[in-house]
């Protein structure tokens, strides 16, 4: 089969997209800069630069996408459903609660550790005959003419690949080389925050409840993980203060801070895993399609993790792009036709802008400690909890079922 698509970037988005394309009978070359791990022990998921210590809250729409790919049975073994979401602010009266049973849904989504998500995706990609996986290579040149995109890639300082394709999908991260190569600029906002990420053990079982707790330090997410007492923590703190929370010598200090912020909702915070830190910023590409190159994942939009929407938005992008490409193939048209890629971009802007605006507004709104704004925030949380019709609307957006 003639090579039709090249994907640059083999993170969770790139791997998922490759599987979507292969499922649609489209051949893929997938280029990844970092060598992938070998999975010798079936009970361990080693970290990779793209499958790290973080966790992902998969929306219901994302779960549906993986079900369609035939991957959900393997993923479900490492995922935990969110049956309730509690939203509160430390030291304030407002609170809101979403309950899956009341919204007549099975769950609001599923939490999975990135290391396991990456392992399942990579295992499937390695078994897929329509995907050629080339890892440990750096793309050093990307140019295009009217009919083709040309790529050169290097391994250990030596040029090993000269590739061409009708279509290149750049999923090579927030600092995307491909994005720069096609001359696309970005709008970047540094939140002056670093996310502290880890897992903890609590004395009370999580009972599939996810917490979003707004504190003076930043919005703290506590999500259920496989294992009755295991929870993931994502806690954005002010940049420059992260050393206070990292390192084994600060374990108890970190646990005490969690306890003070959450109270006894989760019981006693008994153990913490190793903490990792990730700088937080919003990076939005000025364009997502130029000629025969389309940007995907963090190369197109990197957003704050406050509401866990980033990866889910990327999966919806990928799902829609594959639909556009399939329509081209059904008509025997050029799969990389620039006008088709521009039409894809236009079709996604409304959903993207809504999610980006929401996440940015939450971060900015809850970061301000002005007493009047705190009063308004808490009044809003109460209104959310009691006004009929608001919860189902918000829940559908959060689950990715309205785009």
Order of alpha helices (4+ residues) and beta strands (2+ residues): beta-alpha-beta-beta-alpha-alpha-beta-beta-beta-beta-alpha-beta-beta-beta-beta-beta-alpha-beta-beta-beta-beta-alpha-beta-beta-beta-beta-beta-alpha-alpha-alpha-alpha
